[in-house]
Amino acid sequence: MLKKRVGLLAGLLSVSMILAVSTGCGSSKENAAATEGKSEVKIAWRFSGENDITSKYLEQDFIPEFEKANPNIKITLSPITASEGDYYSKIALSMQSADTTPDIIAEDTFMLNADANAGYLTELSDYVEDWAEWSNYTENLKVGSTAQDGKLYAIPGSSDSRGLWYNKNLFQKAGLPTEWAPRTWQEILDAAEKIKETSPNAIPLALTVAKANGEAVSMQTFEMLLYGTNDTLYDSATEKWNVNSQGILDSLGFIDQVYNKKKLGPPLSIAINSNFGSVMFQDKFVKDEAGIILDGFWNSSNWKANGPVPVENMTRRFGFAAMPTQNGQEPGTVTMSGGWTWAIPAKSKNKEAAWTVIKALGGEEQQAKRAIADGNLTVRQDSAENVDYKSQPFIKEATLFLVNAYFRPANDKYPNVSVEIQNMVEAVATGSKTPADAVKDYAKNVTRIVGEENVAK
């Protein structure tokens, strides 16, 4: 499926776009001069703009130290400016040719199966056999880098957890506890309604719902709700997709309550904006104009001293609560965990040098530095003991959430199913479909994608 999709995109993308992906910053003459007598390793990732955290980390913390220790390797940065959905398409397109492929790519774990099955990635099982550092990586995150065929195709680079960010100033004004631990979905709605009453100009409760925000809709919103019901998206034991369960309907019902019935969500001008996250966390939340936001731990990096909108005493201003299960049933809380990995494209011409770079990126100290820069969780147990890492605001809460963590299905159909989730959620949030109608369309579309024999009856 992915090969067909990329094939269609190839006809639409311009030659200049392909060159932009493959050459990164600087001219070919400059790159040739800089890399004469050296192995050049091109790193590609999704560039998010002026305040891009990954580029700052690579340029300031990683490359100077690495190139000093490895004078025979030159790292070239090839950032890809694109929406989340377009990034996956562009990176897949670039990997089709040895002339355009980067040597290292930032691979989201949910795309791993599809790209591995398409033949785009190098298997790394043999590489890690002789790498002593591999034993320090968290075991369940190694699973996230392993495809359905049981082979390893990437090295974990970052991990994450999700929960409920809440504004303590607005909570105090509403008479709500500033150490908040909701036990049910209803308690979340009740708190949002009190904020609506006491702070009428603020957004009481925000969920990511616009398909323009891609996987964030599926993972931060829909799956955080669904896995808090008695249902899951995919049954790994039977290898069947659940397409019309009560849990799916209840999850959409919650979204409908927030955006339509109770009018607790942001206006659609914000809700369907592709910059929804930046608006909410860099503007509304810090201005005490948003009460509760269901999202990821990494957003705390916005408020650090070197972040886009520094906030003093952020733990006094904000809180991070675990997402409860629907009715408080066991295990009580839920989080979705995923993260980014580093992978080597199959058509890279510099695999050994690329592996040297990945090993350095995965070192104990560098893992701690990257996690701190990203505002994310480290993928190594020893890095988690780093003093600077452990002192980060909200790190304790974010780590505890992982006790009840779920992961997206390790199935190459998931990226296609995820698109249908996004369509379904946006349709309900905008009021264009009722939850019942949206579920019917979702069931039909997913059945077409995965095959009727792979759908739970």
Disulfide bonds with the S-S distance in Angstrom:
none
